[in-house]
C-alpha cells in the first residue's frame, strides 16, 4: 500500500448504514489484538450495540477507503473519553490510528482519557507515543471483561 492510498482513506462521521461494518472492524480487531481477552458479548450483541447505541448516540468516526475495503477503522468519542479506537489488522501501522488520535485531540482540546487492557502492550506504546500517560492500573473488576486495565490521560 502506498502512502497516497493511505492518504485517500477518509475519516468521517459514521452514519446509520456504517454500524454493521464498524462493528465488524471492532470484532476483527479485538480478536486479533486481544486473543486472551474473553468478550462477554456475542458478535450479534456487538453489532446490535453499534447499531442501537454507538453510532446513533456517540460521536463515532470511521476510516473509509471508499473502495472495496470499505470501513477499515472506527473511533468513538464520548465527551472527553476516547472510548474506542480499532483498526482492521490489515490496516495497522499505516498512519490511520495517528490520524484518529489527532482528530480526537482536535475534538477535545482540553484533554482526553481512555482505558486499555494491561495485556495490550502495542496500545500502550501507541498511546504513550501520542503523549498519553498511564495514571491508574486496576484489577479489571470494573470492566465487563474482568480483565486488568490501565487508564491513560492526555493533557495539552
C-alpha positions in Angstrom: 0.0 0.0 0.0 1.4 3.3 -1.0 1.4 6.5 1.1 -1.2 8.1 -1.3 -3.6 5.2 -0.8 -3.5 5.8 3.0 -3.9 9.5 2.5 -7.0 8.6 0.4 -8.6 7.0 3.5 -11.3 9.4 4.6 -12.0 10.0 8.3 -15.7 10.8 8.5 -18.6 10.7 11.0 -20.4 7.4 11.0 -23.9 7.2 9.7 -26.5 4.5 10.5 -25.6 2.3 7.4 -22.0 2.2 8.8 -22.9 0.5 12.0 -22.5 -3.1 10.8 -19.2 -2.5 9.1 -17.9 -0.6 12.1 -18.9 -3.4 14.4 -17.2 -5.9 12.2 -13.9 -3.9 12.3 -14.2 -3.9 16.1 -14.8 -7.7 16.2 -11.9 -8.4 13.9 -9.5 -6.1 15.6 -10.5 -7.2 19.1 -9.9 -10.9 18.2 -6.6 -10.2 16.6 -5.2 -7.8 19.2 -6.6 -9.4 22.3 -6.7 -13.1 21.8 -6.6 -13.8 25.5 -9.4 -11.4 26.5 -12.8 -13.0 26.6 -15.6 -10.7 25.4 -18.8 -11.0 27.4 -20.8 -10.1 24.3 -21.6 -12.2 21.3 -20.8 -10.9 17.8 -24.5 -10.3 17.3 -24.7 -8.3 20.6 -21.7 -6.2 19.5 -23.4 -5.5 16.1 -26.7 -4.6 17.9 -24.8 -2.3 20.3 -23.1 -0.5 17.5 -26.4 -0.1 15.6 -28.5 0.9 18.6 -26.0 2.8 20.9 -22.6 3.6 19.4 -23.4 5.1 16.0 -26.6 7.0 16.9 -25.6 8.1 20.4 -21.8 8.6 20.4 -19.5 10.7 18.4 -18.4 7.8 16.1 -15.9 8.2 13.3 -14.9 5.7 10.7 -11.9 5.4 8.4 -13.3 4.7 5.0 -11.3 3.6 1.9 -14.1 4.5 -0.4 -13.3 1.3 -2.3 -13.8 -2.4 -1.9 -12.0 -2.2 1.5 -14.8 0.0 2.8 -14.6 0.8 6.5 -11.2 -0.2 8.0 -11.2 1.7 11.3 -13.5 3.1 14.0 -13.1 5.6 16.7 -15.7 6.6 19.3 -15.5 9.7 21.5 -17.8 10.2 24.5 -17.2 13.7 25.7 -13.5 13.8 26.7 -13.2 10.0 26.6 -11.7 8.2 23.7 -13.8 5.1 24.3 -13.0 3.0 21.2 -10.2 3.0 18.6 -9.9 -0.1 16.5 -8.4 -0.7 13.1 -8.7 -3.7 10.9 -5.5 -5.7 11.4 -4.5 -5.3 7.7 -4.6 -1.5 8.1 -2.5 -1.2 11.2 0.8 0.6 11.0 -0.3 2.8 8.1 -0.9 6.1 10.0 -4.7 5.8 10.3 -4.5 5.5 14.1 -2.3 8.5 14.2 -4.9 10.5 12.3 -7.7 9.3 14.6 -5.7 10.4 17.7 -5.0 13.8 16.1 -8.7 14.2 15.4 -9.7 13.1 18.9 -7.3 15.8 20.3 -8.7 18.4 18.0 -12.3 17.5 19.1 -11.3 17.5 22.8 -8.6 20.1 23.1 -8.8 20.3 26.9 -7.6 16.7 27.2 -8.6 13.1 26.7 -8.8 9.9 28.8 -9.0 6.3 27.8 -8.8 2.7 29.1 -6.9 -0.1 27.6 -6.2 -3.6 28.8 -2.9 -4.2 30.5 -2.1 -7.1 28.1 -2.4 -4.8 25.1 1.3 -3.6 25.1 1.1 -2.4 21.5 -1.7 0.0 22.5 0.4 1.2 25.5 3.3 2.1 23.1 0.9 3.7 20.6 -0.8 6.0 23.2 2.4 6.8 25.0 3.9 7.9 21.7 1.0 10.3 21.3 1.6 11.9 24.7 -0.8 9.8 26.9 0.4 9.0 30.4 -0.7 6.0 32.5 -2.4 7.2 35.6 -4.2 4.2 37.1 -4.0 0.4 37.0 -6.9 -1.8 38.0 -7.6 -5.5 38.6 -10.4 -5.4 36.0 -13.2 -5.7 38.5 -14.7 -2.5 37.0 -15.0 -3.7 33.4 -17.3 -6.3 31.8 -14.4 -8.4 30.6 -12.9 -8.7 34.1 -9.5 -8.0 32.6 -6.9 -5.9 34.3 -6.7 -2.5 32.6 -4.9 0.8 32.6 -6.2 4.4 32.4 -4.3 6.8 30.2 -4.8 10.6 30.0 -3.5 13.2 27.6 -3.4 16.9 28.7 -2.3 19.6 26.2 
